[in-house]
Amino acid sequence: MSSLNIKIFADGADYDQITQLAKNTQVRGFTTNPTLMRKAGVSDYAEFAHRVLGVITDRPISFEVFADDLSGMIAQGREIASWGRNANVKIPVTNTEGKFCGPVIKELADAGIVVNVTALMTPNQVKKVAACLDPEVPSIISVFAGRVADTGRDPIPLMKECLENLKSNPKAELLWASPRELLNIFQADAIGCHIITATNDVIAKLALVGKDLDEYSLETVKMFRKDAVSAGYSIKLRDAAA
């Protein structure tokens, strides 16, 4: 892992997992979204955010607006930013009607707020977002490479183009979002992505990096044998002489 330049951000909304991951020095930041919060059983958005910010004080953590009108997004974004110096504001690239959220991005960035623009999937979207950013204010552009791959497309050429579209803004970081496996961390690092999100199960696999494959093979065989024995499986063999 020491050879990787990319920053790993933990993606999730389980409070206990977040507090555990806060102890992991390989985790450089955190991201959440309303869907993850709902799945984790969060009922009070602001209370949860304040509780997490009480634990995560030394690394950025993104909280997403959920208003659908642009003025509402701006108001929520300003409020979220006030919760802590490390609270980044997630803004969707469009609202649910497909209206570009450029005015929201620009107003918040011009106010010195670190925005994390999310749910992007095309280089053209990245180009439009980049034009709204303040080049003096750090920002994150989250492109959902994993979802792009889900459509049968290779996300690597697309992500390379996204990086090119951000070259004019050195404080804007490209985030590879929704990775599906540990390999994606190395793929994202190889092309120069700045950040990648990872769920708890992917982060746990970091311990496997560089593992001896013969040893891993034997461990797998032992696992199959142990589970078969534990389950009490048996196969009645026919008499070979019959």
Secondary structure, DSSP 8 states (H G I E B T S, - for coil): -TT--SEEEEE---HHHHHHHTT-TTEEEEE--HHHHHHTT---HHHHHHHHHHH--SS-EEEE---SSHHHHHHHHHHHHTT-TTEEEEEESB-TT--B-HHHHHHHHHTT--EEEEEE-SHHHHHHHHTTS-TTS-EEEEE-HHHHHHTT--HHHHHHHHHHHTTT-TTEEEEE-S--STHHHHHHHHHT-SEEEE-HHHHHGGGGTT--HHHHHHHHHHHHHHHHHHHT-------TT-
